[in-house]
Amino acid sequence: MGAGANPSNGIGGGGQDLAGAGGQHAGNAGHASNAPQATEYTLQGVMRFLQTEWHKHERDRNAWEIERQEMKGRIAALEGSARRADATQKALKRYVNILEKKVKEQATHLRRLLYTLQTTMTIL
């Protein structure tokens, strides 16, 4: 492709610094080791990097979408469970009210029987 293409992936320099080959700075050897390294990019390397990143993004997005659908299903199941629990609680409250009413009626009935028994016993 280009004149300085890196055969591995096209991204990153081959260890060359900005000034060129390392032997050109013989008089300034201590300074050359601290100089930043040049990075040579090739079109092929950049395209491969972008494609890799795009595929990674797509994989992540697919995983998020799957997780989102699972969460929606879980939410729906929990909401259904909550509705069933509410309906059960409502039915049980109705049943408790019916039983309380029956207990009160029986208590009243027993008081009447006891009163009649006491009055008939006192008459005899």
N, C-alpha and C positions, 0 to 999 in steps of 0.2 A: 504494500500500500504506500506508505510514506518512506522517506529516507531513513528516519530513525525509529522504525517500528519495532516494538518489543514482540518477539514471537510468542510469548506465553499467553498474555491476555490483552496486551495493548495498553494497559494502565500501569503507570509507575515508570520511573526512570530506570535505567540500567546501572545505577550507582554513579552516574555522572553528575557533576555539580554544574552551576550556571556558567562558569567560565570555560568549560570543556573538559578535556581529560585531566586527571589528577596530577600528572607529571609537569604541567606547565607552571605551577606555582612553587618551584624549588626554593626560591628565596623567601617565600612567605608560607612555609609549610604549616606552622601552628595556626594561622588564620584560615587556611584552605579547609581544614577539617571541621571548622565551626560554620562554614558557609552553608546555606540551605541548598538542598539537592533539587535539581530541576525534575519535573515530572513530565514525561512525554506521553501524550494521549493519542491514540489512533482512533479512527472512525470505527473500525471493527471492535476495538476494545470498549469504546464508549457504548456502542450499540449492544454488545454482549452484556455490559453492566446494566444498562437500562432494561433490557429484556429480562435479566435475572431479577431485578428489583420489581418489575411489573408482575412477573410470575409469583414472586413472594407476596406481593400486595393482593393478587387475585386469590391465592391460597388462603391468606388471612381473611379476606372478605368472604370467601365461601365458608370458612370455619365460623365466622361471626354470624353469617346468615343461618347456618345450621343451628348454632347455639340460640339464636333469636327465635327460630321456629320451635325449638325444644322448650324454651322459656314460655312462649305463647301457649303451647300445649299444657305445660305445667300450671300456668296461671288459670287456664280454662278449667283444668281438673280441680284445682283448689277452689275456684269460684263455685263450681258445681257442688263440691263437697260442702262448702259453706251454706249454699242454698238448701241442700238436703238437711243439714244440721239445723238450720233455722226452721224449716218445715217440721222436723221432728220435735224441736223444742216447742213450737206452737201447738202441735197435736198433744204433746205431753201436758202442757199448761191447761189445755181444754179438759183433758182427762182428770187432772188434779182438781180442777174447779168442779167437775161433775162429782168426783169422790167426796170433796169437802161438803158439797150440797147434800149428798146422801148421808154423810155422817151427821150433819146438823139435823136432817129430817129424822134420822133414827134416834138421836139424842132427844129431840122434842117428843117423839112417839114414846120413848121410854119414860120420860118425865110424866107424860099424860097417864101412862099405865100405872106408874108408881103412885100418882095422885089418886087415881080411881081405886087402886088397891088400898091405899091408906083411908080413903073416905068410906069404903065398904067395910073395912075392918073396924073402924070407929063406930059404925052404925051397929054392928053386931055386938 
